[in-house]
Amino acid sequence: MKTPTLSKLHLYQLTVIFSVLFALLGFTYNVWRMEVTEENSNIRTASFEVLLTLSSLEQLVYSAHYDGDEQEGNPRKGWVKVGLIEDLSMLTTDSVQAQAAALKTVWTDNWATMMDDRNSADQIVGAIDSTRTELKRVLQSLE
């Protein structure tokens, strides 16, 4: 038969073990949640920057094609914007990276003729829109 002191000691030990396990579980969840939150924050920040750069690139294409403005529609500025989009896409998801790579391919194939050829300008704008759509989908899916 157990003595009351031994019974209390056993209960105390079980309480301590349960408390340590509960604290460990809570700490583990907190660390995991903070990592997810940080990753989502990085994706959001990069996505917003990519969206801004996409709109700048689209304006550049419109200036080059519709306005014939070689200053605002300078392809060298476009190369910088396309490169920045591709670089920032690495901080998002694989699907956005794929869209950014596709945009770079379309830009590479069409930048030289975008001023005079409507099809070239439309292809570039279409690739911009596809990238923008994928970014919006990714942003909506974040927790």
HELIX and SHEET records of a PDB file:
HELIX    1   1 PRO A    4  HIS A   65  1                                  62    
HELIX    2   2 PRO A   75  SER A   89  1                                  15    
HELIX    3   3 ASP A   94  ASN A  110  1                                  17    
HELIX    4   4 TRP A  111  THR A  113  5                                   3    
HELIX    5   5 ARG A  118  SER A  141  1                                  24    
END                                                                             
